[in-house]
Amino acid sequence: MKEDYGRNKITWDARQSKQLIPELAGLMLSLIVLSPFILVIFNAAKKSADIVINPIAPPSDWGQLFVNLKNVIGNQNFSYWKSFGSSLYITVVSLILLTLFSSMAAWVLVRNKTKWSQVIFMMFVASMVIPFQVVMLPLLSTFRKVSEFTGIPLLSSYTGIITAYLGFGGSLSVFILHGFIKSIPKELEEAAWIDGCSPENTFFQIVFPLLKPVQMTVLILNGIWIWNDYLLPSLMLGLNGRIKTLPVAVSSFVGSYVKQWDLILAAAFLAMIPIVILFLCAQRQIIQGMVEGAIK
Amino acid sequence: MEGKAKKTINVLPAVIGAVMVCCGLYFDFYNQGFWGRGPLLIGGLLLIVVGLYLVPGRKHRVIVNGLFLLPLIGAFFITVLIPFLFGIFYSFTDWNGIKFTQFIGLKNYVQMFHAPDYLYSLLITFLFTVLNMVLVNFAAFFLALLCTSEVRGRNFYRASFFLPNLIGGIVLGYVWQFIFNKVFTSLIAGSVSMLTNPNLAFFAILIVSTWQYAGYIMMIYVTGLQGVPKDILEASAVDGAGALKTLLHIKLPMIANTFTVCIFLTLVNSFKQFDLNYSITNGAPSRILGAKAVASTEFLALNIYNTAIARNRYAEGQTKAVVFFLILAAVSLTQVSISKKREVEL
């Protein structure tokens, strides 16, 4: 008995020390991975001259952080609250419309097994290969022509950029939703149909609520992409246009304050903070959503 | 009689809508100074939609199907499909971003493959893609093993490795520019910034790209590794297989599919790298090649952007973009055929 106890203890100790190496490795690696963020916070709280002296040390006076942030927030090129608002507006409206419209489209495509629905679905799937670069130049000229012709502003307007996000995000969203709707038993809808429920009510009252888990994936995947996207808004809204998203505002700010690192890092800090907060609140859902989107 | 009246009322919105659209189009063609033509057009289209929805009868289901598909397909057509087809067409013309004067056949393509800056860009993009794919997958797999072990605090590690991937490449690129220019040069006193040397600047982008992307791929590997059935692992432990043997002979073959997904995902995304490239170096520094200076770290996506937007050569930029698309399409087709083959084997 006594011997047994001793042996167990030894293995337990051995496991402890065996754990030590991965634990140290994990700590070291996360420190390295997180160090750029730490450096941003440190140096956003310094004066320009202090960064030159030592960019690694923690700041001597954290009060400088608020001085820098205040400078940046009020800056003409950055105008934080305005660009934050624009980014939020574009992202939220695009996400709502994208989720609604792609759910509707995917449902119709699944429930109608005609040649047409197959062709349309294949078109969506095939279009996922198309990179933005091959579309961007003709997209600008198409939008310019359509706005000139119809008088509906599409370039440098919310309407245009939200339409563009619907178009570019639609394929993947339909693809993901399509796979999920296929697994919903048809009997549910048939029962509603027999009870005299119209097709649109069947969709909105029975099918739509069932799609919640997969709509979450669609929201997260597209939300992160739209929020961080740079190329599309910079081309459509312009670097110094009336509407600026946060990434465009950061880029425009950096362009106007070359090498003013204290202010640039304060701007970077402000651009990062919303998504970091979101990540801290909904870590599990975000990771899960992004991974599921990749596997499908 | 009453039924007929009701039918007429139901059709009314569609008719009014059609009239409004016609008026809007009339102004578009003959009187572009009229401010109300945009609202007229949009209002008319909305009324037609409402009208179609109200049309009674057996066609109702078909109409609802059409209306459900319409918004997404409409957006898809005007933002993706039509520009895409125009784009391919423009690559055979002397398009300047607004209009084209003549059809010039394959001249853009021929010219492009004789331009040293494009060939150089093609070469380093391939190099970057392959190196980044290898680095990201190695790092990600290693991190995934760490995060699926019994180690304490693994949830914290997962979250911190994943974080860089959530922040936009533009913002991160500027942060890293600071790190390369100020932090590294002060860590190694007296050294010059990596970003001033063509070779080192290339590796600088590689480092940041791996740093940003590994956490994401890691999570896919974690999902794969967690999918390996516990009883198989227990059986192998009972049979006396060590950690390394279990990894090589059980875990690796079991997640072969995950490897395919991750490898192609990193290939495609590395090939498309734009944000980091744009904000860290924007192509700089230049390298002397032959007797010409070329941007030493300008990957294809940035090369396309600079050709068209910065140098205002739209047809040339568009042609490069079409080739860019063809390469990506070939990669994706390879992936599809590989996974199909695997499905058959299973």
Contacts between the chains, C-beta under 8 A, distances in Angstrom:
chain1	res1	chain2	res2	distance
A	19	B	150	7.2
A	19	B	151	6.4
A	19	B	152	7.0
A	22	B	146	6.0
A	22	B	149	5.7
A	22	B	151	4.4
A	23	B	151	5.5
A	23	B	152	6.0
A	23	B	153	7.1
A	25	B	146	6.5
A	26	B	146	5.7
A	26	B	151	5.8
A	26	B	153	6.3
A	26	B	154	7.1
A	26	B	157	4.7
A	27	B	153	7.6
A	29	B	143	7.1
A	29	B	146	7.5
A	29	B	157	7.1
A	29	B	161	7.4
A	30	B	156	6.8
A	30	B	157	5.2
A	30	B	160	4.1
A	30	B	161	6.8
A	33	B	160	5.6
A	33	B	161	5.6
A	33	B	163	7.5
A	33	B	164	6.7
A	33	B	211	6.7
A	33	B	215	7.3
A	34	B	160	5.2
A	34	B	163	7.3
A	36	B	164	7.6
A	36	B	172	7.4
A	36	B	175	5.5
A	36	B	176	6.7
A	36	B	179	6.1
A	36	B	211	7.8
A	37	B	163	7.4
A	39	B	175	7.6
A	39	B	178	7.6
A	39	B	179	6.4
A	39	B	183	6.3
A	40	B	175	5.7
A	43	B	178	7.3
A	51	B	182	6.5
A	52	B	182	7.8
A	54	B	186	6.8
A	55	B	178	7.8
A	55	B	182	4.7
A	55	B	183	4.9
A	55	B	186	5.5
A	56	B	183	6.4
A	56	B	186	6.8
A	56	B	187	7.1
A	97	B	71	7.5
A	101	B	71	4.5
A	101	B	72	4.4
A	101	B	75	7.7
A	102	B	72	5.8
A	104	B	68	4.0
A	104	B	69	7.4
A	104	B	71	7.7
A	104	B	72	7.4
A	105	B	68	6.2
A	105	B	69	5.1
A	105	B	71	7.9
A	105	B	72	4.4
A	105	B	73	7.0
A	107	B	68	7.0
A	108	B	65	4.8
A	108	B	68	4.7
A	108	B	69	5.4
A	109	B	69	7.6
A	112	B	65	6.2
A	120	B	69	7.1
A	120	B	73	7.0
A	123	B	81	7.7
A	124	B	76	7.4
A	127	B	76	7.4
A	127	B	80	5.8
A	127	B	81	7.2
A	127	B	84	7.9
A	129	B	325	7.6
A	129	B	328	6.1
A	129	B	329	5.1
A	129	B	332	4.8
A	130	B	80	6.5
A	130	B	84	5.9
A	130	B	325	6.4
A	131	B	272	5.8
A	131	B	301	7.9
A	131	B	321	7.7
A	131	B	324	6.2
A	131	B	325	5.9
A	131	B	328	5.6
A	133	B	272	7.7
A	133	B	274	7.9
A	133	B	301	5.6
A	133	B	304	5.1
A	133	B	305	7.5
A	133	B	321	4.6
A	133	B	324	5.6
A	133	B	325	7.6
A	134	B	84	6.5
A	134	B	87	5.5
A	134	B	318	7.8
A	134	B	321	4.2
A	134	B	322	6.0
A	134	B	324	6.3
A	134	B	325	4.2
A	135	B	79	7.5
A	135	B	80	6.0
A	135	B	83	4.6
A	135	B	84	5.4
A	135	B	87	6.2
A	136	B	83	8.0
A	136	B	321	7.7
A	137	B	87	6.7
A	137	B	90	7.6
A	137	B	97	6.8
A	137	B	308	5.5
A	137	B	314	5.8
A	137	B	317	6.3
A	137	B	318	5.3
A	137	B	321	7.1
A	138	B	82	7.9
A	138	B	83	3.9
A	138	B	84	7.4
A	138	B	86	4.1
A	138	B	87	4.3
A	138	B	90	6.2
A	138	B	318	7.2
A	139	B	79	6.1
A	139	B	83	4.2
A	140	B	97	7.6
A	141	B	86	7.7
A	141	B	97	6.3
A	141	B	98	6.4
A	142	B	78	6.7
A	142	B	82	6.1
A	142	B	83	5.2
A	142	B	86	6.7
A	144	B	98	7.8
A	146	B	78	7.2
A	148	B	32	7.8
A	149	B	28	5.4
A	149	B	32	8.0
A	150	B	24	7.3
A	150	B	28	5.8
A	150	B	37	6.6
A	150	B	38	5.7
A	150	B	41	5.5
A	151	B	27	8.0
A	151	B	28	7.3
A	151	B	32	7.3
A	151	B	34	7.8
A	151	B	35	6.9
A	151	B	37	4.6
A	151	B	38	3.8
A	151	B	41	7.8
A	152	B	38	4.1
A	152	B	41	6.9
A	152	B	42	6.7
A	153	B	38	7.8
A	163	B	75	5.2
A	163	B	78	7.0
A	163	B	79	6.2
A	164	B	75	7.8
A	164	B	79	4.8
A	166	B	71	7.3
A	166	B	72	6.6
A	166	B	75	3.8
A	166	B	76	7.7
A	166	B	79	7.4
A	167	B	75	4.2
A	167	B	76	4.8
A	167	B	77	7.8
A	167	B	78	6.9
A	167	B	79	3.0
A	167	B	80	4.9
A	168	B	79	6.3
A	168	B	80	6.5
A	170	B	72	4.8
A	170	B	75	6.4
A	170	B	76	5.2
A	171	B	76	7.2
A	171	B	80	7.7
A	174	B	72	7.0
A	198	B	60	7.3
A	198	B	64	7.7
A	199	B	60	7.5
A	199	B	61	5.2
A	199	B	64	4.8
A	199	B	65	7.6
A	200	B	64	5.3
A	200	B	68	7.9
A	203	B	68	7.4
A	224	B	166	6.2
A	227	B	168	7.5
A	228	B	166	7.9
A	228	B	167	7.0
A	228	B	168	3.3
A	228	B	169	7.3
A	228	B	170	7.7
A	229	B	168	7.6
A	230	B	168	6.4
A	230	B	169	7.3
A	230	B	170	4.6
A	230	B	274	8.0
A	230	B	275	5.6
A	230	B	278	7.7
A	231	B	274	6.2
A	231	B	275	7.7
A	231	B	305	7.5
A	235	B	309	7.6
A	247	B	168	5.0
A	247	B	170	4.6
A	247	B	171	6.5
A	250	B	170	6.2
A	250	B	171	5.4
A	250	B	174	6.8
A	251	B	170	5.7
A	251	B	279	7.2
A	254	B	174	5.5
A	254	B	279	7.8
A	261	B	178	5.4
A	261	B	182	6.4
A	264	B	174	6.1
A	264	B	178	7.1
A	265	B	175	7.0
A	265	B	178	6.4
A	268	B	171	5.2
A	268	B	174	6.0
A	268	B	175	5.3
A	271	B	167	8.0
A	271	B	168	7.6
A	271	B	171	4.8
A	272	B	167	5.4
A	272	B	171	6.2
A	275	B	166	5.4
A	275	B	167	6.1
A	276	B	163	7.3
A	276	B	166	7.8
A	276	B	167	7.7
A	279	B	159	7.6
A	279	B	163	6.6
A	279	B	166	5.7
A	283	B	159	5.7
A	286	B	166	7.2
A	287	B	158	7.4
A	287	B	159	7.8
A	287	B	162	5.9
A	287	B	219	5.6
A	290	B	165	7.8
A	290	B	216	6.8
A	290	B	219	7.3
A	291	B	219	4.9
A	291	B	220	5.6
A	291	B	223	5.5
A	294	B	216	7.6
A	294	B	220	5.7
A	294	B	261	7.1
A	294	B	265	6.1
A	295	B	220	6.7
A	295	B	223	7.2
A	295	B	261	6.3
